[in-house]
Amino acid sequence: MDFGHFSEDGKEFIIENVETPSPWINYLQNGKYFALISNNGGGFSYLKSPLYGRITRYRINDVPPDRPGKYIYIKDLDTGEYWSLT
């Protein structure tokens, strides 16, 4: 199943099919602040310690769930393409 492709410069993977078999996670950190964000906007973040500095929900040893939550998608009715902020 094809979910997308790499950009021409190879620096990013462009997801074209949002129905991935499981969340595709991006890890962001600067040494103090950490965030894990899925392609659908699920995830969590914390400051210094995931146990004591959590900013959003955190589930130990678990993939960040994409549900429950609130998500907004815009669908082009002519082409069938979806768009989201994430």
C-alpha positions, 0 to 999 in steps of 0.5 A, spaced: 500 500 500 502 506 498 502 512 503 506 517 500 513 519 497 519 522 498 520 529 496 525 531 490 531 533 495 529 526 499 529 531 506 521 529 507 516 524 506 510 527 504 504 523 506 498 522 501 494 517 504 492 519 511 489 512 513 496 509 515 496 502 518 499 505 525 501 512 527 507 515 523 511 519 529 515 525 529 520 526 535 522 533 536 526 535 542 531 541 544 534 537 550 529 540 555 522 540 551 520 534 548 514 532 543 512 526 539 507 528 534 503 523 529 501 524 522 494 525 524 496 530 530 496 525 536 502 525 541 504 528 547 509 533 550 513 534 556 519 538 559 525 535 562 521 529 565 516 525 562 513 523 569 514 529 572 514 535 567 508 532 562 505 538 559 500 534 555 497 526 556 503 521 557 502 514 557 508 510 559 511 505 553 505 506 549 505 509 542 501 516 542 494 515 540 490 518 535 484 517 539 480 520 543 481 527 540 478 532 536 481 533 529 479 537 523 480 535 516 478 539 509 476 535 504 476 537 496 470 534 494 472 535 486 479 531 487 477 527 494 484 530 497 484 531 504 488 537 508 490 538 515 494 542 519 498 536 521 
